[in-house]
Amino acid sequence: MGKILIKNAKVVNENRIFESDILLEDGIILKIENQISDDSAKVIDVSGKYVLPGVIDDQVHFREPGLTHKGNIASESRAAVAGGITTYMEQPNTNPQTTTIKALEEKFALAKNTSFANYSFLFGGTNDNLEELKRLDKNACSGVKLFLGSSTGNMLVDNEEVIEKIFSNTDMVISAHCEDETTIKNNLAAYKEQYGDDIPVKYHPLIRSAEACYLSSSRAIALAEKTGARFHVFHLSTGVETTLFRNDIPLEEKKITAEVCLHHLWFSDEDYQTKGNFIKWNPAVKTAADRQQLWEALLDDRIDVVATDHAPHTLEEKNNLYTSAPSGGPLVQHALPAMLENYHSGKISLEKIVEKMCHNPSKLFQIEKRGFIREGYFADLVVVDLQEAWTVSKANIAYKCGWSPFEGNTFKSKITHTFVNGHLAYENGRFSEERNAKRLTFNR
C-alpha cells in the first residue's frame, strides 16, 4: 500500500489530546511525531480535525447468512466504516445460527471476501452444544454469546445447569443478553389480553421490564462469580442494573464487565410517541431516569464499553403491529456522531468517548494491536471534523434497510476519513471499493 502521511492531526488517544503527524506504512502506524516529512508518502492534511482510533463495536447483527434481505456483511460493514467503526464483532443469531465450529468458519470465509471493516464473530451457546463449545480454541473468535432472554430459533439458554457448565468450561469472554423470559411472557400475556396484537409500543418497556432485566443479569452475575467465569453483560438498559458492577479496580482486573448501547444513552420512553417501532429494541429503551443512571455509570466506569447492537430490519417489518414488528435498528453509521453530540453538550469528553468505544473493547476482548494510536499498531483511524454539521437523510444513509432512527437529526460533527489497516476506506462521503479488512487476532 505504500506510505500515507497524515499531517497536522489533533490526536485523541490514551487520555490525551495532542498535535502530531502520523506516518502509515503497509497497514501499520510507523511513526507518531511532530513535523514528519517523507517525500515517498501520500500526504493528507487534516488541519483543524481530530484523529481517533478506529471504533471497535463489540455487538452487531449484520444478518448474513440467511437474513440478507435486511442487511449483509458487505452493506453493513460499509456503513460501519462511514461511521468510523473499523472493527466489529458479529452475533450468532443468523440462519444457520453460529453454534458449530463449522458455521463459525463459514462466516469467517464470507467476511474475508466481503467485509470492509475488520471482523470477528461470537460463538453461540445453546442448551445442547456444550461439547462443541469445549472444542473451540480460545483464539478462534472474539468470544461466546448467550441469549438469557428470548431469541430466534433455539438460542434461548434457559437451563441453569447448562449455563453453569458453559461458565465453567471456557476461558473466553462470555457475553450475554440478560432478560428473564418468564417475566416477559407474563407481562406480554397481560397486555395481549387487553389490546390483542395491537399493543401500543409505549408499553414495550413495561413488557420487557426493568424487573426482567435485573432478575436475569443479577442471577447470571452471581453464577459467573461462583464459577469464576469472565462475564460481559451486553446492552444494559436500566439504572438498577448499574449497581451490579464495580469501578474500584482497573478494567484489566475485572471479571464482570458491562456494555451500554447508543440507543439507551440517547432515547427514552418519551420517544415512543414519535418514533414508535423504530426505537423498539430488546432490551427496551426505558425511562429518562434510567438513561441518566446509565450515563452516570458510564462516566464513573461501572460501565466499560459503548456499542451499537446494530440490528437492521426492513421498513415493512418495522411497520407491522407491535407483536409482529421485530426489535432492533441500524446504528453503526451514526453511533460515533451521536456520541460526539454529547461531547458538544458537555456530557462526556473526547478522551472518554475514545476510552469507551476504542480502548476498552480492545482491552476487554484482548484484541491484538488495535484500539489505540500507537507505533507498531494496525492503522485503524478515524478523522473527525467537530465543526461540520450535517443532517441524516435517506440520501446519505448507507444501511441496506434504508432507514435510521436518526433521520432528520442534524449532527454537529462529521466523519471525514476512515482508515482500515492503513487503507483509506472512506473519504468525505465516498467509499473505496477495495477491501483491506482483516480477521481479528487476540493476545490470550
C-alpha positions as CSV (number, residue, x, y, z in Angstrom):
1,M,0.0,0.0,0.0
2,G,3.0,2.3,0.4
3,K,3.1,5.2,2.8
4,I,0.5,7.8,3.9
5,L,1.4,10.8,6.0
6,I,-1.4,12.4,8.0
7,K,-0.4,15.9,8.7
8,N,-1.5,18.4,11.5
9,A,-3.7,16.0,13.4
10,K,-5.2,16.6,16.8
11,V,-4.7,13.1,18.2
12,V,-7.1,11.8,20.8
13,N,-5.5,8.8,22.5
14,E,-4.9,7.3,25.9
15,N,-6.5,10.2,27.8
16,R,-4.5,12.9,25.9
17,I,-5.2,15.3,23.1
18,F,-2.0,16.4,21.3
19,E,-1.0,17.7,17.9
20,S,1.1,15.4,15.8
21,D,1.7,13.9,12.4
22,I,1.1,10.2,11.8
23,L,3.0,8.1,9.2
24,L,1.5,4.9,8.0
25,E,3.2,2.2,6.0
26,D,1.8,-1.1,4.8
27,G,-1.1,-1.0,7.1
28,I,0.8,-0.1,10.3
29,I,1.4,3.1,12.2
30,L,5.1,3.6,11.6
31,K,5.7,6.9,13.4
32,I,3.8,9.5,15.6
33,E,5.8,12.7,15.8
34,N,5.6,16.4,15.1
35,Q,6.9,17.6,11.7
36,I,7.3,14.3,9.9
37,S,8.5,14.6,6.3
38,D,8.6,11.8,3.8
39,D,8.8,12.5,0.1
40,S,7.6,9.0,-0.7
41,A,4.4,9.3,1.2
42,K,0.9,10.4,0.1
43,V,0.1,13.4,2.3
44,I,-3.3,14.0,3.8
45,D,-3.6,17.3,5.6
46,V,-6.2,17.2,8.4
47,S,-5.6,20.6,9.9
48,G,-8.3,21.5,12.4
49,K,-9.6,18.0,12.6
50,Y,-9.3,15.3,15.3
51,V,-7.9,11.8,14.7
52,L,-9.3,9.0,16.9
53,P,-8.5,5.2,16.9
54,G,-11.0,3.3,14.8
55,V,-14.1,2.4,16.8
56,I,-14.4,-1.2,17.9
57,D,-18.1,-2.3,18.1
58,D,-18.4,-5.4,20.2
59,Q,-22.1,-6.1,19.2
60,V,-23.6,-6.0,15.7
61,H,-26.0,-8.1,13.8
62,F,-25.1,-8.0,10.1
63,R,-27.7,-10.6,9.1
64,E,-25.6,-12.9,7.0
65,P,-26.1,-15.8,6.3
66,G,-29.8,-16.3,6.0
67,L,-31.4,-12.9,6.7
68,T,-29.8,-10.9,3.9
69,H,-33.0,-9.0,2.9
70,K,-32.3,-6.9,6.0
71,G,-28.5,-6.4,5.5
72,N,-25.3,-8.4,4.8
73,I,-21.7,-8.3,5.8
74,A,-20.7,-6.1,2.8
75,S,-23.5,-3.5,3.2
76,E,-23.4,-3.1,6.9
77,S,-19.6,-3.1,7.3
78,R,-19.5,-0.4,4.6
79,A,-22.0,1.6,6.6
80,A,-19.8,1.0,9.7
81,V,-16.8,2.4,8.0
82,A,-18.8,5.6,7.2
83,G,-19.5,5.8,10.9
84,G,-15.8,5.5,11.9
85,I,-16.2,1.8,13.1
86,T,-13.2,-0.1,11.8
87,T,-13.7,-3.3,13.7
88,Y,-16.8,-5.3,14.6
89,M,-17.9,-8.4,16.4
90,E,-20.9,-10.0,14.8
91,Q,-23.5,-12.0,16.7
92,P,-24.5,-15.7,16.2
93,N,-28.3,-15.5,15.7
94,T,-28.2,-15.8,11.9
95,N,-29.6,-18.6,9.8
96,P,-28.0,-21.0,10.3
97,Q,-27.0,-20.0,13.7
98,T,-23.3,-19.8,14.6
99,T,-23.5,-22.6,17.1
100,T,-21.0,-25.0,15.5
101,I,-17.3,-24.5,14.6
102,K,-18.1,-25.3,11.0
103,A,-20.7,-22.5,10.9
104,L,-18.3,-20.1,12.6
105,E,-15.6,-20.8,10.0
106,E,-18.1,-20.4,7.2
107,K,-18.9,-16.9,8.5
108,F,-15.2,-16.1,8.5
109,A,-14.9,-17.2,4.9
110,L,-17.8,-14.9,4.0
111,A,-16.3,-11.9,5.7
112,K,-12.8,-12.5,4.2
113,N,-14.3,-11.9,0.8
114,T,-16.8,-9.2,1.5
115,S,-16.1,-7.2,4.7
116,F,-15.0,-3.5,4.5
117,A,-14.1,-3.5,8.3
118,N,-12.1,-5.8,10.5
119,Y,-14.1,-8.7,11.8
120,S,-14.7,-11.4,14.3
121,F,-17.7,-13.4,15.4
122,L,-19.2,-14.6,18.6
123,F,-19.9,-18.3,19.0
124,G,-23.4,-19.0,20.2
125,G,-24.0,-21.2,23.3
126,T,-27.2,-23.2,23.4
127,N,-28.8,-25.7,25.8
128,D,-27.2,-28.6,23.8
129,N,-23.9,-27.6,22.2
130,L,-21.5,-27.7,25.2
131,E,-19.3,-30.3,23.7
132,E,-18.8,-28.2,20.6
133,L,-18.0,-25.2,22.7
134,K,-15.4,-27.2,24.6
135,R,-13.6,-27.8,21.2
136,L,-13.4,-24.1,20.4
137,D,-10.0,-22.6,20.6
138,K,-9.8,-19.5,22.8
139,N,-8.2,-17.5,20.0
140,A,-10.6,-18.6,17.3
141,C,-13.1,-15.8,17.7
142,S,-14.0,-12.9,19.9
143,G,-16.0,-14.9,22.5
144,V,-19.1,-16.8,23.4
145,K,-22.6,-15.3,23.3
146,L,-25.5,-16.5,25.4
147,F,-29.1,-15.4,25.0
148,L,-30.5,-15.5,28.5
149,G,-33.7,-13.8,27.2
150,S,-35.8,-14.6,24.1
151,S,-34.1,-15.1,20.8
152,T,-34.8,-16.7,17.4
153,G,-34.7,-20.5,17.0
154,N,-33.2,-22.5,19.8
155,M,-30.7,-19.9,21.1
156,L,-32.5,-19.2,24.4
157,V,-30.4,-20.7,27.1
158,D,-32.8,-21.2,30.0
159,N,-31.3,-24.3,31.7
160,E,-29.3,-23.0,34.7
161,E,-27.3,-26.3,34.9
162,V,-26.2,-25.8,31.3
163,I,-25.3,-22.1,31.9
164,E,-23.2,-23.1,34.9
165,K,-21.4,-25.8,32.7
166,I,-20.7,-23.2,30.0
167,F,-19.4,-20.8,32.5
168,S,-17.1,-23.5,33.9
169,N,-15.8,-24.8,30.6
170,T,-14.4,-21.8,28.7
171,D,-11.7,-19.2,29.3
172,M,-13.2,-16.9,26.7
173,V,-15.3,-13.8,27.4
174,I,-18.9,-14.9,27.8
175,S,-21.2,-12.1,26.7
176,A,-24.9,-12.3,27.4
177,H,-28.3,-10.8,26.6
178,C,-30.0,-10.7,30.0
179,E,-33.8,-10.6,30.3
180,D,-35.9,-13.0,32.3
181,E,-38.2,-14.9,29.9
182,T,-40.9,-15.8,32.3
183,T,-41.4,-12.3,33.5
184,I,-41.6,-11.1,29.8
185,K,-44.1,-13.8,28.9
186,N,-46.4,-13.0,31.8
187,N,-46.2,-9.2,31.1
188,L,-46.9,-9.8,27.4
189,A,-49.9,-12.0,28.1
190,A,-51.5,-9.3,30.3
191,Y,-51.1,-6.7,27.6
192,K,-52.3,-9.0,24.8
193,E,-55.4,-9.8,26.9
194,Q,-56.2,-6.0,26.9
195,Y,-55.1,-5.0,23.4
196,G,-54.7,-8.1,21.3
197,D,-51.8,-7.9,18.9
198,D,-52.1,-4.1,18.5
199,I,-50.4,-3.2,21.8
200,P,-49.2,0.4,21.9
201,V,-45.4,0.3,21.6
202,K,-45.2,2.7,24.6
203,Y,-45.8,-0.4,26.8
204,H,-42.7,-2.2,25.4
205,P,-40.5,-1.1,28.4
206,L,-43.2,-2.4,30.7
207,I,-43.5,-5.7,29.0
208,R,-39.7,-6.1,28.7
209,S,-39.4,-4.5,32.1
210,A,-36.6,-3.4,34.4
211,E,-37.5,-6.3,36.7
212,A,-37.0,-8.8,33.8
213,C,-33.5,-7.3,33.1
214,Y,-32.4,-7.2,36.7
215,L,-33.6,-10.7,37.5
216,S,-31.6,-12.2,34.6
217,S,-28.5,-10.1,34.9
218,S,-28.2,-10.4,38.7
219,R,-28.7,-14.2,38.5
220,A,-26.1,-14.6,35.7
221,I,-23.6,-12.4,37.5
222,A,-24.0,-14.5,40.7
223,L,-23.3,-17.6,38.7
224,A,-20.3,-16.1,37.0
225,E,-18.9,-15.1,40.4
226,K,-19.5,-18.7,41.6
227,T,-17.7,-20.3,38.7
228,G,-15.0,-17.6,38.1
229,A,-16.2,-17.1,34.6
230,R,-15.2,-14.0,32.6
231,F,-18.6,-12.5,32.0
232,H,-19.7,-9.4,30.0
233,V,-23.3,-8.1,30.1
234,F,-24.4,-6.7,26.8
235,H,-26.7,-3.6,26.4
236,L,-27.6,-2.5,29.9
237,S,-30.9,-0.6,29.8
238,T,-31.8,0.0,33.4
239,G,-30.5,2.1,36.3
240,V,-30.9,-0.7,38.8
241,E,-28.6,-3.0,36.9
242,T,-25.7,-0.5,37.2
243,T,-25.5,-1.3,40.9
244,L,-24.2,-4.8,40.0
245,F,-20.9,-3.5,38.6
246,R,-17.6,-2.3,40.1
247,N,-15.5,0.7,39.4
248,D,-12.8,0.3,42.1
249,I,-10.4,-1.8,40.1
250,P,-8.9,-1.4,36.6
251,L,-10.7,-2.9,33.6
252,E,-7.9,-5.5,33.1
253,E,-8.7,-6.9,36.6
254,K,-12.4,-7.1,36.2
255,K,-14.1,-10.5,35.8
256,I,-17.5,-9.0,35.4
257,T,-18.0,-6.1,32.8
258,A,-20.8,-4.2,31.2
259,E,-21.7,-2.5,27.9
260,V,-24.3,0.2,27.2
261,C,-25.6,0.8,23.7
262,L,-26.0,4.2,22.0
263,H,-29.8,4.0,21.8
264,H,-30.1,3.5,25.6
265,L,-28.0,6.6,26.1
266,W,-29.9,8.7,23.6
267,F,-33.7,7.8,23.6
268,S,-36.2,7.4,26.5
269,D,-39.7,6.1,26.8
270,E,-40.9,9.6,25.9
271,D,-39.7,9.0,22.3
272,Y,-42.1,6.1,21.6
273,Q,-44.8,8.6,20.8
274,T,-42.9,9.9,17.8
275,K,-40.6,7.1,16.9
276,G,-42.9,4.1,17.5
277,N,-41.5,0.7,16.5
278,F,-38.4,2.4,15.0
279,I,-37.0,2.5,18.6
280,K,-38.3,-0.9,19.6
281,W,-35.2,-2.8,20.9
282,N,-34.6,-5.7,23.2
283,P,-33.9,-4.8,25.9
284,A,-36.3,-1.9,25.7
285,V,-35.5,1.8,25.8
286,K,-36.7,2.8,29.2
287,T,-37.2,5.9,31.3
288,A,-35.3,9.2,31.3
289,A,-34.2,8.3,34.8
290,D,-32.8,5.0,33.6
291,R,-30.9,6.9,30.9
292,Q,-29.4,9.3,33.4
293,Q,-28.3,6.4,35.6
294,L,-26.7,4.7,32.6
295,W,-24.8,7.9,31.8
296,E,-23.6,8.1,35.5
297,A,-22.4,4.5,35.4
298,L,-20.6,5.0,32.1
299,L,-18.8,8.1,33.3
300,D,-17.8,6.6,36.7
301,D,-16.5,3.4,35.0
302,R,-19.1,0.9,36.2
303,I,-20.0,0.5,32.5
304,D,-16.9,-0.2,30.4
305,V,-18.0,-0.1,26.7
306,V,-20.3,1.7,24.4
307,A,-21.6,-0.3,21.4
308,T,-24.4,-0.3,18.9
309,D,-26.3,-3.6,18.9
310,H,-26.8,-2.7,15.2
311,A,-29.7,-4.9,14.1
312,P,-31.4,-3.8,10.8
313,H,-34.9,-4.7,9.8
314,T,-36.9,-3.6,6.7
315,L,-39.3,-0.7,6.8
316,E,-42.1,-3.2,6.0
317,E,-41.2,-5.3,9.0
318,K,-41.0,-2.3,11.4
319,N,-44.4,-1.0,10.2
320,N,-46.1,-4.2,11.5
321,L,-48.3,-4.3,14.6
322,Y,-46.4,-4.4,17.9
323,T,-46.4,-8.2,18.3
324,S,-45.2,-8.7,14.7
325,A,-42.7,-5.8,14.5
326,P,-39.2,-7.1,15.2
327,S,-36.9,-5.4,17.7
328,G,-33.7,-3.8,16.7
329,G,-32.5,-1.0,14.5
330,P,-29.5,0.2,12.4
331,L,-26.9,2.3,14.2
332,V,-23.3,1.7,13.1
333,Q,-23.2,4.7,10.7
334,H,-24.5,7.2,13.4
335,A,-23.2,6.0,16.8
336,L,-20.0,8.0,16.9
337,P,-21.6,11.2,15.5
338,A,-24.3,10.8,18.2
339,M,-21.7,10.3,21.0
340,L,-19.9,13.4,19.7
341,E,-23.2,15.3,20.2
342,N,-22.8,14.5,23.9
343,Y,-19.3,15.9,23.8
344,H,-20.7,19.1,22.4
345,S,-23.2,19.3,25.2
346,G,-20.5,18.9,27.8
347,K,-21.7,15.5,29.0
348,I,-18.6,13.5,28.0
349,S,-15.1,14.3,26.9
350,L,-13.5,13.2,23.7
351,E,-10.9,11.2,25.7
352,K,-13.7,9.3,27.5
353,I,-15.5,8.5,24.2
354,V,-12.3,7.1,22.8
355,E,-11.8,5.1,26.0
356,K,-15.3,3.5,25.9
357,M,-15.5,2.9,22.1
358,C,-11.9,2.1,21.2
359,H,-9.5,1.3,24.1
360,N,-11.8,-0.7,26.3
361,P,-13.2,-3.1,23.7
362,S,-9.6,-3.9,22.7
363,K,-8.6,-4.5,26.4
364,L,-11.8,-6.4,27.3
365,F,-11.5,-8.9,24.4
366,Q,-7.7,-8.8,24.3
367,I,-7.5,-7.8,20.7
368,E,-4.1,-7.7,19.2
369,K,-2.7,-4.2,18.1
370,R,-6.0,-2.4,17.7
371,G,-8.0,0.2,19.6
372,F,-5.1,2.6,20.2
373,I,-3.0,5.0,18.2
374,R,0.5,3.5,18.8
375,E,3.5,2.9,16.7
376,G,3.5,-0.7,15.5
377,Y,-0.3,-1.0,15.8
378,F,-2.6,-1.5,12.8
379,A,-3.5,1.8,11.2
380,D,-7.2,1.9,12.0
381,L,-8.0,5.6,12.3
382,V,-11.0,7.9,12.0
383,V,-10.7,11.6,11.2
384,V,-13.5,13.8,12.6
385,D,-14.4,17.4,11.9
386,L,-16.1,18.7,15.0
387,Q,-17.4,21.8,13.3
388,E,-19.0,20.3,10.1
389,A,-22.8,19.9,10.7
390,W,-24.8,17.5,8.6
391,T,-28.3,16.1,8.6
392,V,-29.2,12.4,8.4
393,S,-31.4,11.7,5.4
394,K,-32.3,8.8,3.2
395,A,-29.9,10.2,0.6
396,N,-26.9,9.7,2.9
397,I,-27.9,6.5,4.8
398,A,-25.7,3.6,3.9
399,Y,-27.6,0.8,5.5
400,K,-29.2,-1.8,3.2
401,C,-32.6,-1.3,5.1
402,G,-32.5,2.4,4.0
403,W,-33.7,4.0,7.2
404,S,-32.4,5.3,10.5
405,P,-34.0,6.3,13.8
406,F,-31.9,9.5,13.5
407,E,-33.5,10.6,10.2
408,G,-33.9,14.4,10.2
409,N,-31.4,14.8,13.0
410,T,-28.6,17.3,12.5
411,F,-25.2,16.3,14.0
412,K,-22.6,18.9,14.7
413,S,-19.6,16.6,13.9
414,K,-18.8,14.7,10.7
415,I,-16.5,11.8,9.9
416,T,-14.3,12.8,7.0
417,H,-11.9,9.9,6.7
418,T,-11.7,6.3,7.9
419,F,-8.6,4.2,7.5
420,V,-8.8,0.4,7.8
421,N,-5.3,-1.2,8.2
422,G,-3.8,1.9,6.6
423,H,-6.2,1.8,3.6
424,L,-8.4,4.9,3.1
425,A,-11.7,3.2,3.1
426,Y,-13.9,6.3,3.3
427,E,-13.3,9.9,2.4
428,N,-15.9,12.7,2.5
429,G,-18.9,10.6,1.6
430,R,-17.0,8.4,-0.9
431,F,-16.3,4.8,-0.3
432,S,-13.3,2.9,-1.7
433,E,-14.5,-0.4,-3.2
434,E,-11.2,-2.0,-2.3
435,R,-11.3,-4.1,0.8
436,N,-8.4,-4.3,3.2
437,A,-10.2,-5.8,6.3
438,K,-8.6,-8.5,8.4
439,R,-9.7,-11.2,10.8
440,L,-9.1,-10.2,14.3
441,T,-6.3,-11.8,16.3
442,F,-6.0,-11.9,20.1
443,N,-3.5,-11.9,22.9
444,R,-4.9,-14.6,25.1
